[in-house]
Amino acid sequence: MSGLGVETGALTKSYGDVTALDGVDLSLEPGKIYGLLGRNGSGKSTLMSILAAFQRPDSGTVRVGGHDPYENGDVTSQIALIRESGDIPQASVRRVLGYLATLRPAWDTDYAHHLAERFGLPMRRHAQRLSRGQKAALACVIGLATRCPLTMLDEVTLGLDAPARYLFQEELLADYVEHPRTIVISTHHIAEFGDLFEEVLILDRGRLIVHDTADGLRERGVSVTGPAETVDRFAVGLHVLGEQILGGTKRITLYSHPGQDLERQARVAGLELGSLPLQDLFVHLTTGKDAQ
């Protein structure tokens, strides 16, 4: 299996009186696509920056492929962190792609030019004169064409319109199948990208609150709808993430599937059970009483 594994232990990072990461322990197996989710300020960018050796943690351990990546050129040459903010050299698109080909051992020039054509990038235009959407497309091209064993994409699709985002997903999945590696995607477009994720990590206020397979996480979210009093009796002892009331009807969101016995009880009581989209479950987990 290709790709690099990642291990962190009690990872902590603060900026002044703001704690960006608070004792994060995680283990990523190589060769999977991970979704790294969290609200703004949750610590996602800080975590990826530390994994890419752009900065050091205040305390804790980091291992990428079994080694500390900080000031370790053999490791960092296998890591790509592509950020929404750009980090694009001051040159034409063609020169940018040519320059990166000299830095990245696994860079595929033909693939980079194929992607640039598909995204409609003007190769002769200076990268700093591109529109926001074109800059985002160039970041996506770079992120895929590096083919690094650990590739991290930090909100690179924010400037893309919907057709370009779908194009990016199509290319990412196709190239991942042909060239497996460890890919970490941080995105707010959860509904669009959720089907790509094999595993999901959720950060909230610097803490890792969820690490599960995407399917396992979806199975843990369920909605229950019916008469308010009946729903309240059914919910006793269950982990309720949130509730909505409309007249005499109540809808609750449960974290942890109620199981077959409670499913039967719910149906006998006339309650409606529904699955919860990954994005809805994320919202419930990172707001309200469970996001302390």
N, C-alpha and C positions, 0 to 999 in steps of 0.2 A: 504494500500500500504506500502510495506517495504522500508527501506532505510532512509537515512538522507538527509534533505534539507540543502542547503548552501546559505548564504547571505553575501555579502561583500559591504561595503560602502566606497567610496573614498580611496581605499586601495593603500598605497604607500610604496615602499621599495627601498632604494638606497644602493649601495656599493661604498663608496668613491664618485667620481664624475659621476658614472654610475647609471642611474635610471633604475631599473629592473621592477618596477611596478609604473604606473603613474595614480593614481586616478581611480582604477578599481572598477566598480560597477557591480555586477552580482547576479543573482538569479537562483539557480538550484533546481528544484522540485525533491522530493525524488522518487526513483524507476525508473530511466531512465539511459540509456547509453549515455554519452556525449563524443564527440570528442573534445579534446583541442589541437588546431593546432597553429603552429607558427614556424617561422624560428629559427635557432640557436640564442640564446641571446634575444629572444622575451619576456621572463619572465615566461614561462610555469612552469619550475621547481621551481622557486621562489614562484609562486602562490600556487602550490601544497604543498610545504614545509610549507608555512604559514597555509594553511588549516589543515595540519596534526600536527600543533603546534610544528614543529621542530624549528621554529624561530618566532619572533614577527615582525609585520610590523612597519615601522617608524610612520605611522599615518593611520587612518581609522579604520573601524570595521570589525570583522569577527564573524560570527555565524554559527555553525554547529549543526543542530538539535535544533536551538534556543538558543544555549549557546556559549560563548567564549571558544574555545577548549584549550587555552594555560594554562598549569599547571592544567588541569581539567581531572583527571584520568577517571571519569565516561564517558566523551566524547571521549577521545583519545583511550580508549579500544575498541571503535566502529569504529575507523578509521584505515585504512591500506594504507600506501604509499610504494609502491614497486618501487625501482629505478633501472635503468639500471646499475648503478655503483655497485650494489650488496647488501651491508648491510647484508651479510650472515655470521652467526657465524662460528668460527673456530672449525669445527667438521666434522664428516662423514655426508653424506646426511641423513642417517637414524636418527642420533642424532639431526641434525638440525630440522628435521620434528618433532621429539619427543619433543624437547625443545620448539618449537613454539606452540605445542599443550597445553603447560602449561600457555601460555601468552594470547591466543586468545579465548574468550568465545565461539565463534561460530565455532571454528576450527573443521574440519571433517577429522579425521585421515584416515579413510577408503578411502575417496575421494583423499586425498593427496597421498596415496600409489598407488591408481589407476592411477593418473596422472603421477606419477614418472615412473610407468611401461610403460605407453603409450609413454612417452618421452624417454624411454630407459635409465633412469638415474641409474648409478651404486651405489646402496645404501650404500655399505661399503667404497666407496672412500671418501677421505677428500674433503670437498667442495672447498677448495682453490686449489686443484689439478685438478679440472674439467677444461675441455676446455671452451673457451668463449661461445660456443653454449650450452654446458651443464649447465654453470652458468646461462645463460639466461633462459633455460628451468626450472631450479630450481626456479628462480625468478617467472616465470609464475605459477608454481605449488603452491608456497607460496601465490601469489596474489589471486588465485582462492580458495584455500582451507581455507583461513582465513574467507571467507564469511562475511566480515565486512559490516555493513550497508552503510558505505562510503568506497569504494575501489578505490584507485587511482593508475594507472599503468603508470609509466613515462619511456617511450621508452624501455620497458622490452623485446621487440621482436627484438631489433637491432642485436643481435648475432645469431638469429635463421635462419636456412635455410628455403626455401619456404615451403617444406612439413611440417616442425615444426610450421611455422606461421599459416598455414591452420588448423593444429591440434589444436592449441591454440584457434583460432576463433571458431572452432566447439565446443570445450569444454566450452568456455566462454558463448556462446549463449545458449547452452543446460542447463548449470547450472544456468544461469540468469533466464531462464524460470521457472525452478524448485524452485529457491531461489532468488526472486527479491531483488535487492538492488541498491543503487546509485553507478554507475561505471563511472569513468572519465579516459579516455584513451588518453594519449599524444603519438603521433606516427608520424614518417615521411613516413610510409607506407600507405598513404592516399588512394591510389587506391584500396588496398587490404581490408582495414578496414572500408572504408566509408559506406558500406551497414549496418554495425552494429550500426552506430550512429543514435540516435533519434534526438539529437540536436547537433549543432556544435558551438563552440566558437573559435574565431580566435584572437590571440594576435599579435600585431605588435609594436615593440619597447616599450613594457611595457603598451600599451593601448589596451583595448578591442574594436576591430573595428567591430566585427560581433558576434551576438548571435541570431541564428535562428534555426528552425527545419531543418533537413538535406534536406527534400523534398523542403521546402520553399527556401532554399539557392540554390539548383539546379535549381529551376524555375527562379531565378533571373539572371542566367547566360545564355547568348545566343551568338552564333557567326553568323555573317552576311558576306557572301562572294559574290563577283561579280566584275564587272568593277569598277575601282577605283573612277571615277567621280560619278557614280551612288551611290556607297556606301557612298561617302562623303556627297552627297545631303540627303540621307536617314538618316545619323547620326546626322544631325544638331539638337541640343537641347537634344540629348540623352547622357547618361553617358557612355562614351567609356573608357574602362579599358586599352585596348592595340590594336595594329594594326600590320599587316604583309602585305608586298607588294611583289609581284612576277610578274615582267613585268607590264602589265596593269591591273592585278587582285589584289584586296585588300581584306583582311579578318580582320574584327574588332571584338572585344569582348565587349559585352554590359553587364553592371551590372544593372539589372532591365529589366524584360521581356518587349518587345515593345508593347504588347497588340494586340488584334485581329485586330483593324483597321490598325496598322502599319504592322502587319503580312500580311494582304491583299495587302497593298501598296508594300511591299517588293516582294511579289510573282508576282504582276503585273509588277514590274520593272525588273523581271528576276533575283532577288537576291535569294541566297540560305541561308536558316536559319538552324541552327543546335544547338543542346543542348550542354552544356559544362560540362564535367566531374568535379566532386567536386575538384579533385586535380588540374586541370587546372585553375579553378576559384580561388582556394587558391593562386596559383602562381601569378596570375594577381593582386589579392588584396594586396599582400605583396611585390610587386616589382613595380618600376616605380613611376609615379606621385601620385598614390593613397596611397602609403605607405610613407607618410611624417611624 
